[in-house]
Amino acid sequence: MPVSNTVNKKTTTVQKETKAVVLLSGGLDSTTVLFHAMGKGYRCHCLIFDYGQRHRKELQKAKAIARGAGVPFDVVRITMPWKGSALLDRRIKVPQGRAVVADEIPATYVPARNIIFLSFAASCAEAAGARTVFIGANALDYSGYPDCRPEFFKAYQMVLKKGLKASLDGKTIRIAAPLLHKTKAQIIRLGRRLNVPYELTWSCYKGGRRPCGQCDSCLLRAKGFQEAGHADPLLKNR
Amino acid sequence: MPVSNTVNKKTTTVQKETKAVVLLSGGLDSTTVLFHAMGKGYRCHCLIFDYGQRHRKELQKAKAIARGAGVPFDVVRITMPWKGSALLDRRIKVPQGRAVVADEIPATYVPARNIIFLSFAASCAEAAGARTVFIGANALDYSGYPDCRPEFFKAYQMVLKKGLKASLDGKTIRIAAPLLHKTKAQIIRLGRRLNVPYELTWSCYKGGRRPCGQCDSCLLRAKGFQEAGHADPLLKNR
């Protein structure tokens, strides 16, 4: 089954009350995806990961977003003692002010992060009888992580087809990555139509009181709002 | 890259001190795989999963086996609040005395368990610079779980190829499942040649003082020792 990457209303027909699992980080993309899925009539259940990330802020934000949207969620706690990322190891510096989408994969890459997150989502979906897993991955305005690319999701879809009991029962669980081929500006425009509360989202890799404005994630967010022609509500009262 | 499923000494050439991650449950299969990998010269690091399983006994056994073998290990703690398995939910009964390898996938199936375990193994391997992940999966004398079948591992191999930074750097991490096509008797014969301490291993799905002798896992183990023509050392002093 191909990975769904469109949000075209004409081609998407979703039965009301269809269950879906949504990976929610508290960032701009995953929050947009949550509201997109809700708008399509999915009955969503969010998974929020407490994986030893650099700061707790995105966890708090994710929970607040799910609560605000009236969507149930689980916080999945995992240990990754091997670290291997600036997001897991405070001794590794978060790159600042680098050219966004450079050729090099930055130090913020977490080994196998989406592979891990999707595996829990698949488990949750199968246990709950959900048929769709939504992920906010994006392969245009992104940090170059290999597990955000279309070919990765295509391969992962096959794993779900071959590795889940649900698939043997004819109920393949589908990975939906509706933002995969959108620019950050397109995502923001979509989100504004869906009334996504961007003031609640958190993109900065650092956990300060305000976004640092210098890390990849801040730079991509700023570029998106600028290109979309909107002000970032998170920065309004700076 | 195809999944390696042979333990043929003639065709396997392993550089001394090559790092590998080994998924260790404390059971018969994964312990055999650990000793197989060590015998091949791999410098092993075990991952032991504390995932809310029905009993703690297999965790204690796994740690004792790793310590006894002088192999470092991490215990990966994860939460799966959705359960959906007799191994995670004490309200679901562990099937007893059923025909082994029946058509039906039993209630002990844990949704996406190997998908999850392999994802952590891949993360650990990438962070540690290991190129091989060993798993004791077996598709002959097994409980029929879909994530133990060759087609699943083939699909997962492609996920690692597409989703890891290591792969982009030309260092694909290989899943090795050397027991995949062996009967339980063949596994035990191999293990005895490798001096696997089967008295330390634990297969029973229940956590009693003695194995129950009636669950799938006990029945498969008993069949294996019987066909191999050996006594199970775990049962010696019953």
HADDOCK unambig.tbl for C-alpha pairs under 7 A between the chains (distance, minus, plus):
assign (segid A and resid 76 and name CA) (segid B and resid 79 and name CA) 5.59 0.50 0.50
assign (segid A and resid 76 and name CA) (segid B and resid 80 and name CA) 6.93 0.50 0.50
assign (segid A and resid 77 and name CA) (segid B and resid 78 and name CA) 5.66 0.50 0.50
assign (segid A and resid 77 and name CA) (segid B and resid 79 and name CA) 5.64 0.50 0.50
assign (segid A and resid 78 and name CA) (segid B and resid 77 and name CA) 5.65 0.50 0.50
assign (segid A and resid 78 and name CA) (segid B and resid 78 and name CA) 4.53 0.50 0.50
assign (segid A and resid 78 and name CA) (segid B and resid 79 and name CA) 6.84 0.50 0.50
assign (segid A and resid 79 and name CA) (segid B and resid 76 and name CA) 5.58 0.50 0.50
assign (segid A and resid 79 and name CA) (segid B and resid 77 and name CA) 5.62 0.50 0.50
assign (segid A and resid 79 and name CA) (segid B and resid 78 and name CA) 6.82 0.50 0.50
assign (segid A and resid 80 and name CA) (segid B and resid 76 and name CA) 6.93 0.50 0.50
assign (segid A and resid 82 and name CA) (segid B and resid 124 and name CA) 5.89 0.50 0.50
assign (segid A and resid 82 and name CA) (segid B and resid 127 and name CA) 6.28 0.50 0.50
assign (segid A and resid 83 and name CA) (segid B and resid 127 and name CA) 6.80 0.50 0.50
assign (segid A and resid 84 and name CA) (segid B and resid 127 and name CA) 4.89 0.50 0.50
assign (segid A and resid 111 and name CA) (segid B and resid 123 and name CA) 4.73 0.50 0.50
assign (segid A and resid 111 and name CA) (segid B and resid 126 and name CA) 6.28 0.50 0.50
assign (segid A and resid 111 and name CA) (segid B and resid 127 and name CA) 6.53 0.50 0.50
assign (segid A and resid 111 and name CA) (segid B and resid 164 and name CA) 6.78 0.50 0.50
assign (segid A and resid 112 and name CA) (segid B and resid 119 and name CA) 6.48 0.50 0.50
assign (segid A and resid 112 and name CA) (segid B and resid 122 and name CA) 6.49 0.50 0.50
assign (segid A and resid 112 and name CA) (segid B and resid 123 and name CA) 4.92 0.50 0.50
assign (segid A and resid 112 and name CA) (segid B and resid 163 and name CA) 6.94 0.50 0.50
assign (segid A and resid 112 and name CA) (segid B and resid 164 and name CA) 6.18 0.50 0.50
assign (segid A and resid 115 and name CA) (segid B and resid 119 and name CA) 5.73 0.50 0.50
assign (segid A and resid 116 and name CA) (segid B and resid 116 and name CA) 6.23 0.50 0.50
assign (segid A and resid 116 and name CA) (segid B and resid 119 and name CA) 5.09 0.50 0.50
assign (segid A and resid 116 and name CA) (segid B and resid 120 and name CA) 6.53 0.50 0.50
assign (segid A and resid 119 and name CA) (segid B and resid 112 and name CA) 6.48 0.50 0.50
assign (segid A and resid 119 and name CA) (segid B and resid 115 and name CA) 5.74 0.50 0.50
assign (segid A and resid 119 and name CA) (segid B and resid 116 and name CA) 5.10 0.50 0.50
assign (segid A and resid 120 and name CA) (segid B and resid 116 and name CA) 6.53 0.50 0.50
assign (segid A and resid 122 and name CA) (segid B and resid 112 and name CA) 6.50 0.50 0.50
assign (segid A and resid 123 and name CA) (segid B and resid 111 and name CA) 4.73 0.50 0.50
assign (segid A and resid 123 and name CA) (segid B and resid 112 and name CA) 4.91 0.50 0.50
assign (segid A and resid 124 and name CA) (segid B and resid 82 and name CA) 5.89 0.50 0.50
assign (segid A and resid 126 and name CA) (segid B and resid 111 and name CA) 6.29 0.50 0.50
assign (segid A and resid 127 and name CA) (segid B and resid 82 and name CA) 6.31 0.50 0.50
assign (segid A and resid 127 and name CA) (segid B and resid 83 and name CA) 6.83 0.50 0.50
assign (segid A and resid 127 and name CA) (segid B and resid 84 and name CA) 4.92 0.50 0.50
assign (segid A and resid 127 and name CA) (segid B and resid 111 and name CA) 6.54 0.50 0.50
assign (segid A and resid 146 and name CA) (segid B and resid 162 and name CA) 6.80 0.50 0.50
assign (segid A and resid 146 and name CA) (segid B and resid 163 and name CA) 5.02 0.50 0.50
assign (segid A and resid 146 and name CA) (segid B and resid 164 and name CA) 5.96 0.50 0.50
assign (segid A and resid 146 and name CA) (segid B and resid 165 and name CA) 6.13 0.50 0.50
assign (segid A and resid 147 and name CA) (segid B and resid 163 and name CA) 4.30 0.50 0.50
assign (segid A and resid 147 and name CA) (segid B and resid 164 and name CA) 6.65 0.50 0.50
assign (segid A and resid 151 and name CA) (segid B and resid 162 and name CA) 6.43 0.50 0.50
assign (segid A and resid 152 and name CA) (segid B and resid 159 and name CA) 6.12 0.50 0.50
assign (segid A and resid 152 and name CA) (segid B and resid 162 and name CA) 4.94 0.50 0.50
assign (segid A and resid 152 and name CA) (segid B and resid 163 and name CA) 5.32 0.50 0.50
assign (segid A and resid 155 and name CA) (segid B and resid 155 and name CA) 6.81 0.50 0.50
assign (segid A and resid 155 and name CA) (segid B and resid 158 and name CA) 5.98 0.50 0.50
assign (segid A and resid 155 and name CA) (segid B and resid 159 and name CA) 5.16 0.50 0.50
assign (segid A and resid 156 and name CA) (segid B and resid 159 and name CA) 5.65 0.50 0.50
assign (segid A and resid 158 and name CA) (segid B and resid 155 and name CA) 5.97 0.50 0.50
assign (segid A and resid 159 and name CA) (segid B and resid 152 and name CA) 6.11 0.50 0.50
assign (segid A and resid 159 and name CA) (segid B and resid 155 and name CA) 5.16 0.50 0.50
assign (segid A and resid 159 and name CA) (segid B and resid 156 and name CA) 5.65 0.50 0.50
assign (segid A and resid 162 and name CA) (segid B and resid 146 and name CA) 6.81 0.50 0.50
assign (segid A and resid 162 and name CA) (segid B and resid 151 and name CA) 6.44 0.50 0.50
assign (segid A and resid 162 and name CA) (segid B and resid 152 and name CA) 4.95 0.50 0.50
assign (segid A and resid 163 and name CA) (segid B and resid 112 and name CA) 6.95 0.50 0.50
assign (segid A and resid 163 and name CA) (segid B and resid 146 and name CA) 5.01 0.50 0.50
assign (segid A and resid 163 and name CA) (segid B and resid 147 and name CA) 4.29 0.50 0.50
assign (segid A and resid 163 and name CA) (segid B and resid 152 and name CA) 5.32 0.50 0.50
assign (segid A and resid 164 and name CA) (segid B and resid 111 and name CA) 6.79 0.50 0.50
assign (segid A and resid 164 and name CA) (segid B and resid 112 and name CA) 6.19 0.50 0.50
assign (segid A and resid 164 and name CA) (segid B and resid 146 and name CA) 5.96 0.50 0.50
assign (segid A and resid 164 and name CA) (segid B and resid 147 and name CA) 6.64 0.50 0.50
assign (segid A and resid 165 and name CA) (segid B and resid 146 and name CA) 6.14 0.50 0.50
